[in-house]
Amino acid sequence: MTSAQTSPPGILTEREKRRLTKPPSERGIIATLAFTGLIAAFMQTLVTPIVPQLPILLNTSPSNATWVLTATLLAAAVSIPISGRLGDMFGKRRVVIALLALLLVGSVVSALSSDVLLMIVGRVLQGTGLGVIALGVSILRDVLHPKRLGGAVALVSATLGIGGAVGLPISALIAQNLDWHVLFWLSGLLALIALVLVWTIVPVSTLRSGGSFDFIGAVLFAIGLVGILLAVSKGGEWGWGSLATIGMLAGGVLVLLVFGVYELRTDNPLVDLRIAARRTVLLTNLASITVGFAFFASAAVLPQLLESPTDTGVGLGQTLLVASLCLTPSGLVMFFLSPVAARLSAA
């Protein structure tokens, strides 16, 4: 490759410099990043309507089938801070494109799969795409005029709920009337459209921190977080007092403590814990965790309760479409309240 094609971290290539001479459309950027966020959120709840049918569709046990949903959430939790750091170093637009490419590959892998292992691999790749929402907000802060920023950030942030809730009925309709693999072909097409839009509309990221990537911190963070999330998500199946659950939980906490000590001593941390410990940031993150827990718990549990047969004693015996429509109002409320949130933030 020539020097015009590649450049050290933090330095723009000649092609990227030429792109900066074209004034970007702020409305186009907002619409593109909002659409990208919708697609990424849609991927997280793509299989939610068919979770009760997955053991039959994939010829596996119910416990193995739940990994199709769990693996996606685990991948998203790990990828978000890592993609954020990579975006700061190499350019947010470049990392968004990479995440959308992984999302596209994951959709194709899932569409071609008929066994649970290959499906989980595809869903892990899809889960990494959720990082585009946080990166999209960062891009908005870099390129938009302050007067437009509040509303745009509120809209892109709300896509996490809008895409998941509005996408549920679409998934249910496809699953009820077509082969379930069509869900993933559709998600692949949407990911490809989003990738092309970002490539052509979103400007090159000029604010880059450079430095080196904290590989040790990323590995420690991933191991610790996966350990805790596995204990929480599988505790009911393994038994909350079982050695596996306690071991995963204790091991995850221990690894995260080691991660924290390491991050405080390294020059280029994956997460700046000193900033995260500030009162305003800490309380905001804690509030976000509680809201996120409530949202994903309802998205994962309610469809199963609604679709389970009535003879189970807890199920309501509803169709895929009805179960999905029951979750749609939450996404619509997020959409209509996003401008209200922007005004409150400005005030």
Buried (B, 14 or more C-beta within 10 A) or exposed (E): EEEEEEBEBBEBBEEBBEBEEEEBEBEEBBBBBBBBBBBBBBBBBBBBBBBBBBBEBBEBEEEBBBBBBBBBBBBBBBBBBBBBBBBBBBBBBBBBBBBBBBBBBBBBBBBEBEEBEBBBBBBBBBBBBBBBBBBBBBBBBEBBEEEBBBBBBBBBBBBBBBBBBBBBBBBBBBBBEEEBBBBBBBBBEBBBBBBEBBEEBBBBBEBBEEBEBBEEBBEBBBBBBBBBBBBBBBBEEBEEEBEBBBEBBEBBBEBBEEBBEBBEEEEBBBBEBEEEEEEEEEEEEEEEEEEEEEBBEBBBEBBBBBBBEEEEEEBBEBEBBBBBBBBBEBBEBBBEBBBEBBEEEEE
